[in-house]
Amino acid sequence: MLKMSKSKNDPAARGPAQQLKTYGGKKVKPVLYVGTALGHGRYIAAQDESGNLVLDREGKPIAYADI
């Protein structure tokens, strides 16, 4: 008999949705930041609900993984 395994693309096999992260009391979401022209590189940064990037003291966007 052929044994069927669960597909990684099956929505029923996935875990619960990741909770939204917050920074400074505001909900943030991940966005792609391309700052290669400024020497910052390219990474997933955090953006608040109003559409502004979350910045550190030096004005560089904070990585979503660091929140």
C-alpha positions in Angstrom: 0.0 0.0 0.0 1.1 3.5 -0.7 1.3 5.7 2.3 0.2 9.3 1.8 2.0 11.9 3.8 0.6 15.3 4.7 1.4 18.1 2.3 3.2 21.1 3.5 0.8 23.2 1.5 -2.3 21.8 3.3 -3.9 24.6 5.3 -5.1 22.1 7.9 -1.5 20.9 8.5 -0.2 24.4 9.2 0.0 25.8 12.7 -1.9 28.8 14.0 -1.2 32.1 12.4 1.7 34.1 13.8 0.6 36.8 16.2 1.2 40.3 15.1 4.2 42.0 16.7 4.1 45.3 18.5 6.7 48.0 18.9 6.1 51.0 21.1 2.4 50.0 21.6 1.7 50.0 17.8 1.1 46.9 15.7 3.8 46.4 13.1 4.0 44.2 9.9 6.9 42.9 7.9 7.9 44.8 4.7 10.9 44.4 2.3 13.4 47.2 2.8 15.8 47.9 0.0 18.5 50.2 1.2 21.4 49.2 -1.0 21.9 52.7 -2.3 22.4 53.9 1.3 24.6 51.0 2.3 22.0 49.4 4.5 21.4 46.3 2.4 18.2 44.5 1.8 16.1 42.9 4.5 12.6 42.5 6.1 11.9 45.6 8.1 9.0 46.6 10.4 6.3 49.1 9.3 3.6 50.5 11.6 -0.1 50.8 10.9 0.2 54.2 9.4 2.7 53.0 6.8 5.9 54.5 8.4 9.0 52.4 8.8 10.1 51.8 12.5 13.4 53.5 12.8 16.2 53.2 15.4 18.1 56.2 16.9 20.3 56.5 13.9 17.5 56.6 11.4 18.0 53.1 10.1 14.9 50.8 9.8 14.7 48.1 12.5 14.6 44.5 11.2 11.3 42.7 11.8 13.1 39.7 13.3 14.7 42.0 16.0 11.3 43.0 17.4 
